Each structure stands twice: as C-alpha cells, then as structure tokens.
Amino acid sequence: SSYEAMKEKMEPVSFQDQLAALQELIQEGKVRYVGLSKETPYGVCSMCELAKNFPDLYPKIVSILNSQNEQAVNAYCDLAERHGMTPTTMALSWCYHRELVASTIIGVTSMEQLEENCKAYDTRLSNELLEEIDGIYKQYTDPTKARNK
C-alpha cells in the first residue's frame, strides 16, 4: 500500500511553537523574514501579538498575503507570460543572476518541474524585462522595509 499524506492526521502546532521554529531559522541565517498566508484572521492577530509582546522569543511578521500581494503575483505572472516564460522560470532566473542572492530554495513534485527549475539558470532576462520587474516591485509594498533592525 502506498503512503497517502493527505490521510495522515496531524496534531495542531501551537502559534508559539511555529513562531519559535521560525525564529530559530532566522537565528541560523536560513531565513531572513517571516510572512503569513492562508492563515485565519485569528491566527494572524495571534501571531502578530505574540511577536509584538515577546520580540526576543518570536520574529516579527513582515508580510501577510492579501489582495495587494495577489495583485503583485498576478502582475508578475502576466509579465512572464508576455515574455514567453513561466513565472517560475522568470523568478528563478532573476534570483540566480542577482549578485546578493546566495542560493535559492526550490520545491518540485515532478521531473518536469525540476527540469524547468534547472533550465531557469541558463535563462537570461533582458534589460527591458528587468525594468518591468522593477516597476512591479515599486508599485507594490515591499514587506522587507517593515522589519525592525
């Protein structure tokens, strides 16, 4: 019989445990910022309050996926399509060729996705496309500016 992860029943993980694990990743240098998506309003408020009240224990939440974020994602997807590539190829190529990006984390569930991710390394983005990416970036809020130093 094959393992089916969706049928596996998992115990809920407390907000404190989730945030503590993320704080550990930040301290290890594996993660720079923490954001939330697909979280309930109660969960967002709870995590933000924990981070606010216990800044030495928990990381600050610097972004929450909302409709503005979705608009930015859609704009990047449309841009990639106009330039004849997938959003994945455009995003990874952008990361691969940035001087200050040391590595990327990819996740795949098929050989086709792995091949696409690897081929993105050889994809060079034109100056025109880079300017359009920059325009979208400037149009939408940059969550990294919200982080306390």
DSSP file with accessible surface (Angstrom, degrees, kcal/mol):
  #  RESIDUE AA STRUCTURE BP1 BP2  ACC     N-H-->O    O-->H-N    N-H-->O    O-->H-N    TCO  KAPPA ALPHA  PHI   PSI    X-CA   Y-CA   Z-CA
    1    1 A S              0   0  177      0, 0.0     2,-0.2     0, 0.0     0, 0.0   0.000 360.0 360.0 360.0 144.0    0.0    0.0    0.0
    2    2 A S        -     0   0   92      1,-0.1     2,-0.3     2,-0.0     0, 0.0  -0.594 360.0-108.0 -91.4 151.4    1.2    3.5   -0.8
    3    3 A Y        -     0   0  166     -2,-0.2     2,-0.6     1,-0.0    -1,-0.1  -0.589  28.0-163.0 -77.3 130.8    1.5    6.3    1.7
    4    4 A E    >>  -     0   0   97     -2,-0.3     3,-1.3     1,-0.1     4,-0.6  -0.899   5.5-167.6-119.6 104.3   -1.1    9.0    1.4
    5    5 A A  G >4 S+     0   0   63     -2,-0.6     3,-1.1     1,-0.3    -1,-0.1   0.821  84.0  63.6 -61.4 -32.9    0.0   12.1    3.2
    6    6 A M  G 34 S+     0   0  181      1,-0.3    -1,-0.3     3,-0.0    -2,-0.0   0.777 101.8  51.1 -65.9 -24.9   -3.5   13.7    3.0
    7    7 A K  G <4 S+     0   0  159     -3,-1.3     2,-0.3     2,-0.1    -1,-0.3   0.603  85.4 105.5 -86.2 -12.1   -5.0   10.9    5.1
    8    8 A E    <<  -     0   0  107     -3,-1.1     2,-0.6    -4,-0.6    -3,-0.0  -0.537  68.7-139.4 -70.8 126.1   -2.4   11.4    7.8
    9    9 A K        -     0   0  188     -2,-0.3     2,-0.4     0, 0.0    -2,-0.1  -0.785  20.5-164.7 -91.5 123.9   -3.9   13.1   10.8
   10   10 A M        -     0   0  154     -2,-0.6     3,-0.1     3,-0.0    -2,-0.0  -0.860  19.7-120.6-110.4 143.6   -1.6   15.7   12.3
   11   11 A E        -     0   0  158     -2,-0.4     2,-0.0     1,-0.1     0, 0.0  -0.528  41.6-100.1 -73.5 143.7   -1.9   17.3   15.7
   12   12 A P        -     0   0  119      0, 0.0     2,-0.5     0, 0.0    -1,-0.1  -0.348  31.7-135.0 -64.8 146.2   -2.2   21.1   15.5
   13   13 A V        -     0   0   81     -3,-0.1     5,-0.0     1,-0.0    -3,-0.0  -0.899  24.4-116.4-103.8 129.6    1.0   23.0   16.2
   14   14 A S     >  -     0   0   47     -2,-0.5     4,-2.4     1,-0.1     5,-0.2  -0.190  18.3-118.1 -63.5 155.2    0.7   26.0   18.6
   15   15 A F  H  > S+     0   0   41      1,-0.2     4,-2.8     2,-0.2     5,-0.2   0.898 116.3  55.0 -58.9 -40.0    1.4   29.5   17.3
   16   16 A Q  H  > S+     0   0   83      1,-0.2     4,-2.6     2,-0.2    -1,-0.2   0.923 108.5  46.4 -61.1 -45.0    4.2   29.7   19.9
   17   17 A D  H  > S+     0   0  103      2,-0.2     4,-2.1     1,-0.2    -1,-0.2   0.892 112.8  50.3 -65.7 -39.5    5.9   26.6   18.6
   18   18 A Q  H  X S+     0   0   68     -4,-2.4     4,-2.1     2,-0.2    -2,-0.2   0.951 114.3  43.6 -62.7 -47.4    5.5   27.7   14.9
   19   19 A L  H  X S+     0   0    0     -4,-2.8     4,-2.7     1,-0.2    -2,-0.2   0.884 111.3  54.3 -67.5 -37.6    7.0   31.1   15.7
   20   20 A A  H  X S+     0   0   42     -4,-2.6     4,-2.1    -5,-0.2    -1,-0.2   0.911 108.8  49.3 -62.5 -40.6    9.8   29.7   17.8
   21   21 A A  H  X S+     0   0   52     -4,-2.1     4,-1.9     2,-0.2    -2,-0.2   0.914 111.9  48.1 -65.1 -40.5   10.8   27.4   15.0
   22   22 A L  H  X S+     0   0   52     -4,-2.1     4,-2.1     2,-0.2    -2,-0.2   0.899 109.3  53.2 -67.3 -38.0   10.8   30.3   12.5
   23   23 A Q  H  X S+     0   0   30     -4,-2.7     4,-2.7     1,-0.2    -1,-0.2   0.908 107.0  52.9 -62.1 -39.8   12.9   32.4   15.0
   24   24 A E  H  X S+     0   0  107     -4,-2.1     4,-2.0     1,-0.2    -1,-0.2   0.913 107.4  51.1 -61.8 -41.5   15.4   29.6   15.2
   25   25 A L  H  <>S+     0   0   60     -4,-1.9     5,-2.3     2,-0.2     6,-1.1   0.888 110.2  49.6 -64.6 -37.5   15.7   29.6   11.4
   26   26 A I  H ><5S+     0   0   29     -4,-2.1     3,-1.6     4,-0.2    -2,-0.2   0.943 110.0  50.4 -65.0 -46.1   16.3   33.3   11.4
   27   27 A Q  H 3<5S+     0   0  137     -4,-2.7    -2,-0.2     1,-0.3    -1,-0.2   0.836 109.0  52.1 -62.5 -31.9   19.0   32.9   14.1
   28   28 A E  T 3<5S-     0   0   93     -4,-2.0    -1,-0.3    -5,-0.2    -2,-0.2   0.505 115.8-117.5 -80.5  -5.3   20.7   30.2   12.0
   29   29 A G  T < 5S+     0   0   63     -3,-1.6    -3,-0.2    -4,-0.3    -2,-0.1   0.621  85.5 114.7  79.7  13.7   20.7   32.5    9.0
   30   30 A K  S   <S+     0   0  139     -5,-2.3     2,-0.3    -6,-0.2    -4,-0.2   0.687  78.5  31.4 -87.8 -20.4   18.4   30.2    6.9
   31   31 A V        -     0   0   42     -6,-1.1    -2,-0.3    -9,-0.1    -1,-0.2  -0.995  55.2-172.5-137.8 140.6   15.5   32.7    6.8
   32   32 A R  S    S+     0   0  172     -2,-0.3     2,-0.3     1,-0.3    -1,-0.1   0.800  72.0  17.0 -98.4 -42.9   15.5   36.5    6.8
   33   33 A Y        -     0   0   71     26,-0.1     2,-0.4   114,-0.0    -1,-0.3  -0.935  63.3-138.0-133.7 157.8   11.9   37.4    7.1
   34   34 A V  E     +a   61   0A   6     26,-0.7    28,-2.9    -2,-0.3    29,-0.9  -0.958  24.0 171.9-120.4 132.8    8.6   35.8    8.1
   35   35 A G  E     -a   63   0A  39     -2,-0.4     2,-0.4    26,-0.2    29,-0.2  -0.899  20.3-135.0-133.0 163.5    5.3   36.2    6.4
   36   36 A L  E     +a   64   0A  17     27,-2.4    29,-3.1    -2,-0.3     2,-0.3  -0.933  22.5 166.9-121.2 145.5    1.9   34.6    6.6
   37   37 A S        +     0   0   70     -2,-0.4     3,-0.1    27,-0.2    29,-0.1  -0.977  66.1  18.2-149.6 155.0   -0.5   33.3    4.1
   38   38 A K  S    S+     0   0  203     -2,-0.3     2,-0.4     1,-0.2    -1,-0.1   0.828  89.1 135.6  54.3  34.9   -3.6   31.2    4.2
   39   39 A E        -     0   0   60     26,-0.2    -1,-0.2     1,-0.0    -3,-0.0  -0.862  59.2-109.5-109.9 147.7   -3.9   31.9    7.9
   40   40 A T     >  -     0   0   74     -2,-0.4     4,-2.8     1,-0.1     5,-0.2  -0.319  29.7-110.9 -69.1 157.7   -7.1   32.8    9.6
   41   41 A P  H  > S+     0   0  108      0, 0.0     4,-2.7     0, 0.0     5,-0.2   0.901 122.5  53.3 -55.8 -37.9   -7.6   36.3   10.9
   42   42 A Y  H  > S+     0   0  167      1,-0.2     4,-2.6     2,-0.2     5,-0.2   0.929 109.6  47.6 -61.9 -43.4   -7.4   34.9   14.4
   43   43 A G  H  > S+     0   0    0      2,-0.2     4,-2.7     1,-0.2     5,-0.3   0.919 111.8  49.4 -64.4 -43.5   -4.1   33.2   13.6
   44   44 A V  H  X S+     0   0   23     -4,-2.8     4,-2.5     2,-0.2     5,-0.2   0.955 114.5  44.7 -60.2 -50.1   -2.7   36.4   12.0
   45   45 A C  H  X S+     0   0   81     -4,-2.7     4,-2.4    -5,-0.2     5,-0.2   0.913 113.8  50.4 -62.5 -41.6   -3.7   38.5   15.0
   46   46 A S  H  X S+     0   0   23     -4,-2.6     4,-2.4    -5,-0.2    -1,-0.2   0.933 113.1  44.6 -63.2 -46.5   -2.4   35.9   17.5
   47   47 A M  H  X S+     0   0    3     -4,-2.7     4,-2.4     1,-0.2    -1,-0.2   0.909 113.5  50.2 -67.0 -40.3    1.0   35.6   15.8
   48   48 A C  H  X S+     0   0   42     -4,-2.5     4,-2.3    -5,-0.3    -1,-0.2   0.909 111.8  48.5 -64.8 -40.0    1.4   39.3   15.4
   49   49 A E  H  X S+     0   0   93     -4,-2.4     4,-2.9    -5,-0.2     5,-0.2   0.911 110.6  50.4 -66.7 -42.3    0.6   39.9   19.1
   50   50 A L  H  X S+     0   0   25     -4,-2.4     4,-2.1     1,-0.2     8,-0.2   0.939 112.9  46.7 -59.6 -45.9    3.0   37.2   20.2
   51   51 A A  H  < S+     0   0    8     -4,-2.4     7,-0.2     1,-0.2    -2,-0.2   0.888 114.8  47.3 -64.4 -38.2    5.8   38.7   18.1
   52   52 A K  H  < S+     0   0  148     -4,-2.3    -2,-0.2    -5,-0.2    -1,-0.2   0.918 117.7  40.3 -69.2 -43.2    5.0   42.2   19.4
   53   53 A N  H  < S+     0   0   93     -4,-2.9    -2,-0.2     1,-0.2    -1,-0.2   0.723 127.2  31.9 -81.1 -22.1    4.8   41.2   23.1
   54   54 A F    >X  +     0   0  101     -4,-2.1     4,-2.4    -5,-0.2     3,-1.5  -0.482  65.6 159.6-133.4  63.5    7.8   38.8   23.0
   55   55 A P  T 34 S+     0   0   85      0, 0.0     5,-0.1     0, 0.0    -1,-0.1   0.735  75.7  57.0 -64.4 -20.5   10.2   40.2   20.4
   56   56 A D  T 34 S+     0   0  147      1,-0.1    -5,-0.1    -3,-0.1    -2,-0.0   0.721 116.0  35.7 -80.0 -19.8   13.1   38.3   22.0
   57   57 A L  T <4 S+     0   0   99     -3,-1.5   -34,-0.2     1,-0.2    -1,-0.1   0.780 119.9  38.2 -99.0 -34.8   11.3   35.0   21.5
   58   58 A Y  S  < S-     0   0   31     -4,-2.4    -1,-0.2    -8,-0.2   -38,-0.1  -0.931  77.8-115.0-127.8 147.0    9.4   35.4   18.3
   59   59 A P        -     0   0    6      0, 0.0     2,-0.3     0, 0.0    -8,-0.1  -0.383  36.0-104.4 -76.6 153.9   10.1   37.0   14.9
   60   60 A K        -     0   0   92     -5,-0.1     2,-0.7    88,-0.1   -26,-0.7  -0.564  30.4-123.5 -73.5 137.6    8.2   40.0   13.6
   61   61 A I  E     +a   34   0A  18     -2,-0.3   -26,-0.2     1,-0.1     3,-0.1  -0.749  31.8 179.5 -82.1 117.4    5.7   39.1   10.9
   62   62 A V  E     +     0   0A  16    -28,-2.9     2,-0.3    -2,-0.7   -27,-0.2   0.593  59.4  24.4-101.5 -11.3    6.7   41.4    8.0
   63   63 A S  E     -a   35   0A  39    -29,-0.9   -27,-2.4    81,-0.1     2,-0.4  -0.996  52.3-165.7-153.0 150.1    4.1   40.4    5.4
   64   64 A I  E     -a   36   0A  63     -2,-0.3     2,-0.4   -29,-0.2     5,-0.2  -0.997  33.9-116.9-133.4 125.7    0.7   38.9    5.1
   65   65 A L        +     0   0   74    -29,-3.1     2,-0.2    -2,-0.4   -27,-0.2  -0.503  54.9 148.6 -65.2 119.6   -0.6   37.6    1.8
   66   66 A N     >  -     0   0   72     -2,-0.4     4,-2.3   -29,-0.1     5,-0.2  -0.744  64.5 -72.7-138.0-169.5   -3.6   39.8    1.0
   67   67 A S  H  > S+     0   0   83      1,-0.2     4,-2.2    -2,-0.2     5,-0.1   0.857 129.1  54.7 -64.5 -32.2   -5.3   41.1   -2.1
   68   68 A Q  H  > S+     0   0   68      2,-0.2     4,-2.0     1,-0.2    -1,-0.2   0.923 108.8  48.5 -65.9 -40.9   -2.5   43.5   -2.8
   69   69 A N  H  > S+     0   0   44     -5,-0.2     4,-2.6     1,-0.2    -2,-0.2   0.909 109.9  52.1 -62.6 -40.7    0.0   40.7   -2.7
   70   70 A E  H  X S+     0   0  108     -4,-2.3     4,-2.7     1,-0.2    -2,-0.2   0.886 106.9  53.2 -63.8 -37.4   -2.2   38.7   -5.1
   71   71 A Q  H  X S+     0   0  100     -4,-2.2     4,-2.3     2,-0.2    -1,-0.2   0.913 109.9  48.3 -62.6 -41.2   -2.3   41.7   -7.5
   72   72 A A  H  X S+     0   0   12     -4,-2.0     4,-2.6     2,-0.2    -2,-0.2   0.932 111.0  50.0 -64.5 -45.2    1.5   41.7   -7.5
   73   73 A V  H  X S+     0   0   77     -4,-2.6     4,-2.6     1,-0.2    -2,-0.2   0.934 111.6  48.8 -58.9 -45.3    1.7   38.0   -8.1
   74   74 A N  H  X S+     0   0   95     -4,-2.7     4,-2.7     1,-0.2    -1,-0.2   0.900 109.8  52.0 -62.4 -39.0   -0.8   38.3  -11.0
   75   75 A A  H  X S+     0   0   21     -4,-2.3     4,-2.3     2,-0.2    -1,-0.2   0.919 111.2  46.6 -64.3 -43.0    1.3   41.2  -12.4
   76   76 A Y  H  X S+     0   0   63     -4,-2.6     4,-2.6     2,-0.2    -2,-0.2   0.909 112.7  50.3 -64.6 -40.8    4.5   39.1  -12.3
   77   77 A C  H  X S+     0   0   40     -4,-2.6     4,-2.3    -5,-0.2    -2,-0.2   0.925 111.5  47.7 -63.2 -44.1    2.7   36.1  -13.9
   78   78 A D  H  X S+     0   0   87     -4,-2.7     4,-2.5     2,-0.2    -1,-0.2   0.906 111.4  51.7 -62.6 -40.8    1.3   38.3  -16.7
   79   79 A L  H  X S+     0   0    0     -4,-2.3     4,-1.4    -5,-0.2    -2,-0.2   0.935 109.4  48.9 -61.6 -47.0    4.7   39.8  -17.3
   80   80 A A  H ><>S+     0   0    0     -4,-2.6     5,-2.4     1,-0.2     3,-0.5   0.934 111.4  50.1 -58.8 -45.1    6.4   36.4  -17.5
   81   81 A E  H ><5S+     0   0  152     -4,-2.3     3,-1.9     1,-0.2    -1,-0.2   0.908 106.6  54.4 -62.1 -42.4    3.7   35.2  -20.0
   82   82 A R  H 3<5S+     0   0  159     -4,-2.5    -1,-0.2     1,-0.3    -2,-0.2   0.794 109.9  48.8 -61.6 -26.9    4.2   38.3  -22.1
   83   83 A H  T <<5S-     0   0   54     -4,-1.4    -1,-0.3    -3,-0.5    -2,-0.2   0.219 121.5-107.9 -99.5  13.5    7.9   37.5  -22.3
   84   84 A G  T < 5S+     0   0   73     -3,-1.9     2,-0.3     1,-0.2    -3,-0.2   0.804  82.5 100.5  72.4  31.7    7.2   33.8  -23.2
   85   85 A M  S   <S-     0   0   40     -5,-2.4    -1,-0.2    -6,-0.1    -2,-0.2  -0.933  72.5-101.7-140.9 166.0    8.2   32.2  -20.0
   86   86 A T     >  -     0   0   57     -2,-0.3     4,-2.4     1,-0.1     5,-0.2  -0.505  34.3-114.3 -81.6 157.4    6.6   30.7  -16.9
   87   87 A P  H  > S+     0   0   54      0, 0.0     4,-2.9     0, 0.0     5,-0.2   0.883 118.2  55.2 -57.5 -35.9    6.5   32.7  -13.7
   88   88 A T  H  > S+     0   0   60      2,-0.2     4,-2.8     1,-0.2     5,-0.3   0.941 107.6  47.3 -62.8 -47.9    8.8   30.1  -12.2
   89   89 A T  H  > S+     0   0   20      1,-0.2     4,-2.6     2,-0.2     5,-0.3   0.935 114.4  47.1 -60.6 -44.7   11.4   30.5  -14.9
   90   90 A M  H  X S+     0   0    8     -4,-2.4     4,-2.4     2,-0.2    -2,-0.2   0.943 114.6  46.0 -63.7 -46.4   11.3   34.3  -14.5
   91   91 A A  H  X S+     0   0   54     -4,-2.9     4,-2.3     2,-0.2    -2,-0.2   0.930 116.1  44.1 -64.3 -46.3   11.6   34.2  -10.7
   92   92 A L  H  X S+     0   0   19     -4,-2.8     4,-3.4    -5,-0.2     5,-0.2   0.911 112.7  51.5 -68.0 -39.6   14.4   31.7  -10.6
   93   93 A S  H  X S+     0   0    1     -4,-2.6     4,-1.5    -5,-0.3    -1,-0.2   0.929 109.7  50.8 -61.7 -42.6   16.3   33.3  -13.3
   94   94 A W  H  < S+     0   0   84     -4,-2.4     3,-0.3    -5,-0.3    -2,-0.2   0.943 114.9  43.4 -58.7 -46.1   16.0   36.7  -11.5
   95   95 A C  H >< S+     0   0   35     -4,-2.3     3,-1.5     1,-0.2    -2,-0.2   0.925 110.4  54.6 -65.4 -46.1   17.3   35.0   -8.3
   96   96 A Y  H 3< S+     0   0   54     -4,-3.4    -1,-0.2     1,-0.3    -2,-0.2   0.786 112.2  43.8 -60.1 -29.1   20.1   33.0  -10.0
   97   97 A H  T 3< S+     0   0   59     -4,-1.5     2,-0.5    -3,-0.3    -1,-0.3   0.172  85.8 106.8-109.6  20.8   21.6   36.2  -11.6
   98   98 A R    X   -     0   0  110     -3,-1.5     3,-1.3     1,-0.1    -4,-0.0  -0.854  64.9-141.6 -98.0 130.5   21.4   38.5   -8.6
   99   99 A E  T 3  S+     0   0  189     -2,-0.5    -1,-0.1     1,-0.3    -4,-0.0   0.853  99.0  46.0 -60.2 -37.2   24.8   39.2   -7.0
  100  100 A L  T 3  S+     0   0  147     -3,-0.1     2,-0.7     2,-0.0    -1,-0.3   0.414  88.3  95.0 -92.9   3.9   23.5   39.3   -3.5
  101  101 A V    <   -     0   0   52     -3,-1.3    -3,-0.1    -6,-0.2     3,-0.1  -0.858  50.2-177.0 -95.5 113.5   21.3   36.1   -3.7
  102  102 A A        -     0   0  104     -2,-0.7     2,-0.3     1,-0.2    -1,-0.2   0.803  62.3 -11.6 -81.7 -31.5   23.5   33.3   -2.4
  103  103 A S        -     0   0   95      2,-0.0     2,-0.3    -8,-0.0    -1,-0.2  -0.984  56.6-134.3-160.6 164.9   21.1   30.4   -3.1
  104  104 A T        -     0   0   42     -2,-0.3     2,-0.6    -3,-0.1   -12,-0.0  -0.936  14.6-138.0-124.2 152.2   17.5   29.6   -4.0
  105  105 A I        -     0   0  158     -2,-0.3     2,-0.3     2,-0.0    -2,-0.0  -0.954  26.1-173.7-110.1 118.6   15.2   27.0   -2.4
  106  106 A I        -     0   0   68     -2,-0.6     2,-0.4     2,-0.0     8,-0.0  -0.828  10.8-162.1-111.2 153.8   13.2   25.1   -5.0
  107  107 A G        +     0   0   69     -2,-0.3     2,-0.3     6,-0.1    -2,-0.0  -0.998  14.2 175.5-134.6 129.5   10.5   22.6   -4.4
  108  108 A V        -     0   0   56     -2,-0.4     3,-0.1     1,-0.1    -2,-0.0  -0.952  26.9-173.8-133.4 154.0    9.3   20.1   -7.1
  109  109 A T  S    S+     0   0  131     -2,-0.3     2,-0.3     1,-0.2    -1,-0.1   0.293  77.1  36.4-124.2   3.3    6.9   17.3   -7.3
  110  110 A S  S  > S-     0   0   40      1,-0.1     4,-1.9     0, 0.0    -1,-0.2  -0.984  78.6-114.9-150.4 161.6    7.8   16.1  -10.8
  111  111 A M  H  > S+     0   0  114     -2,-0.3     4,-2.8     1,-0.2     5,-0.2   0.862 115.6  59.7 -64.2 -34.4   10.8   15.7  -13.1
  112  112 A E  H  > S+     0   0  133      1,-0.2     4,-2.4     2,-0.2    -1,-0.2   0.915 105.9  47.1 -61.7 -42.5    9.3   18.3  -15.4
  113  113 A Q  H  > S+     0   0   73      2,-0.2     4,-2.6     1,-0.2    -1,-0.2   0.914 111.5  50.8 -65.5 -41.1    9.3   20.9  -12.6
  114  114 A L  H  X S+     0   0   61     -4,-1.9     4,-2.4     2,-0.2    -2,-0.2   0.932 110.8  48.8 -62.3 -43.7   12.9   20.0  -11.7
  115  115 A E  H  X S+     0   0   98     -4,-2.8     4,-2.7     2,-0.2    -2,-0.2   0.920 111.5  49.8 -62.1 -42.7   14.0   20.4  -15.4
  116  116 A E  H  X S+     0   0   51     -4,-2.4     4,-1.5     1,-0.2    -2,-0.2   0.932 111.2  49.2 -61.3 -44.7   12.2   23.8  -15.6
  117  117 A N  H  < S+     0   0    8     -4,-2.6     4,-0.5     1,-0.2    -1,-0.2   0.902 113.5  45.7 -63.1 -41.1   13.9   25.0  -12.4
  118  118 A C  H >< S+     0   0   74     -4,-2.4     3,-1.2     1,-0.2     4,-0.4   0.903 110.1  53.4 -69.9 -39.8   17.4   23.9  -13.6
  119  119 A K  H >< S+     0   0  137     -4,-2.7     3,-1.3     1,-0.3     4,-0.4   0.793  94.4  71.8 -66.3 -25.5   16.9   25.4  -17.1
  120  120 A A  G >< S+     0   0    0     -4,-1.5     3,-1.1     1,-0.3    -1,-0.3   0.809  85.6  67.4 -60.7 -26.3   16.0   28.7  -15.5
  121  121 A Y  G <  S+     0   0  127     -3,-1.2    -1,-0.3    -4,-0.5    -2,-0.2   0.859 102.1  45.4 -62.3 -33.3   19.7   29.1  -14.5
  122  122 A D  G <  S+     0   0  125     -3,-1.3     2,-0.5    -4,-0.4    -1,-0.3   0.474  91.4 101.5 -89.3  -2.8   20.6   29.4  -18.2
  123  123 A T    <   -     0   0   40     -3,-1.1     2,-0.5    -4,-0.4    -3,-0.0  -0.743  58.5-158.7 -86.0 123.8   17.7   31.9  -18.9
  124  124 A R        -     0   0  171     -2,-0.5     2,-0.4   -27,-0.0   -30,-0.1  -0.891  11.4-136.4-103.3 132.2   19.0   35.5  -19.1
  125  125 A L        -     0   0   22     -2,-0.5   -35,-0.0   -32,-0.1    -2,-0.0  -0.713  22.2-121.1 -88.8 134.6   16.4   38.2  -18.5
  126  126 A S     >  -     0   0   55     -2,-0.4     4,-2.7     1,-0.1     5,-0.2  -0.252  22.0-112.8 -69.0 159.9   16.6   41.2  -20.9
  127  127 A N  H  > S+     0   0  123      1,-0.2     4,-2.3     2,-0.2     5,-0.2   0.884 119.5  55.5 -59.6 -38.2   17.2   44.7  -19.6
  128  128 A E  H  > S+     0   0  121      2,-0.2     4,-2.0     1,-0.2    -1,-0.2   0.935 109.2  45.6 -60.1 -47.0   13.6   45.6  -20.7
  129  129 A L  H  > S+     0   0    2      1,-0.2     4,-2.7     2,-0.2    -2,-0.2   0.919 110.7  53.2 -65.1 -41.3   12.2   42.7  -18.6
  130  130 A L  H  X S+     0   0   54     -4,-2.7     4,-2.5     1,-0.2    -1,-0.2   0.898 108.6  50.6 -61.0 -38.1   14.3   43.6  -15.6
  131  131 A E  H  X S+     0   0  142     -4,-2.3     4,-2.0     2,-0.2    -1,-0.2   0.897 110.5  49.1 -65.9 -39.0   13.0   47.2  -15.8
  132  132 A E  H  X S+     0   0   56     -4,-2.0     4,-2.0     2,-0.2    -2,-0.2   0.894 110.3  50.6 -67.9 -39.2    9.4   45.9  -15.9
  133  133 A I  H  X S+     0   0   15     -4,-2.7     4,-2.6     1,-0.2    -2,-0.2   0.939 110.3  50.4 -60.7 -45.1   10.1   43.6  -12.9
  134  134 A D  H  X S+     0   0   70     -4,-2.5     4,-2.5     1,-0.2    -2,-0.2   0.881 107.2  54.7 -61.2 -37.8   11.5   46.6  -11.1
  135  135 A G  H  X S+     0   0   37     -4,-2.0     4,-1.5     2,-0.2    -1,-0.2   0.910 109.6  45.7 -62.9 -42.4    8.3   48.6  -12.0
  136  136 A I  H  X S+     0   0   16     -4,-2.0     4,-1.5     2,-0.2     3,-0.2   0.933 111.1  53.8 -66.0 -42.6    6.1   46.0  -10.5
  137  137 A Y  H  < S+     0   0   95     -4,-2.6     3,-0.3     1,-0.2    -2,-0.2   0.917 111.1  45.5 -56.7 -44.2    8.3   45.8   -7.4
  138  138 A K  H  < S+     0   0  153     -4,-2.5    -1,-0.2     1,-0.2    -2,-0.2   0.786 107.2  59.7 -72.2 -25.7    8.0   49.5   -6.9
  139  139 A Q  H  < S+     0   0  129     -4,-1.5     2,-0.3    -3,-0.2    -1,-0.2   0.815 105.0  52.4 -72.5 -30.5    4.2   49.5   -7.5
  140  140 A Y  S  < S-     0   0   39     -4,-1.5   -71,-0.0    -3,-0.3   -72,-0.0  -0.763 100.3 -86.2-112.3 154.9    3.5   47.2   -4.6
  141  141 A T        -     0   0   96     -2,-0.3    -1,-0.1     1,-0.1    -2,-0.1  -0.251  33.2-136.7 -59.1 136.2    4.6   47.3   -0.9
  142  142 A D    >   -     0   0   25      1,-0.1     3,-1.5    -4,-0.1     4,-0.2  -0.844  12.5-162.8 -94.1 106.4    8.0   45.9   -0.1
  143  143 A P  G >  S+     0   0   40      0, 0.0     3,-1.6     0, 0.0     4,-0.3   0.763  82.6  70.0 -65.2 -21.3    7.4   43.9    3.1
  144  144 A T  G >  S+     0   0   48      1,-0.3     3,-0.9     2,-0.2   -81,-0.1   0.737  87.0  66.1 -70.8 -17.0   11.2   43.8    3.9
  145  145 A K  G <  S+     0   0  153     -3,-1.5    -1,-0.3     1,-0.2    -4,-0.0   0.644  92.0  64.4 -74.3 -13.5   11.1   47.5    4.6
  146  146 A A  G <  S+     0   0   48     -3,-1.6    -1,-0.2    -4,-0.2     2,-0.2   0.590  76.0 110.6 -86.6  -9.8    8.9   46.8    7.7
  147  147 A R    <   -     0   0   89     -3,-0.9     2,-0.3    -4,-0.3  -114,-0.0  -0.447  67.9-127.8 -73.7 133.7   11.5   44.8    9.6
  148  148 A N              0   0  120     -2,-0.2   -88,-0.1     1,-0.1    -1,-0.1  -0.587 360.0 360.0 -75.1 139.6   13.0   46.3   12.7
  149  149 A K              0   0  214     -2,-0.3    -1,-0.1     0, 0.0     0, 0.0  -0.613 360.0 360.0 -93.3 360.0   16.8   46.4   12.8
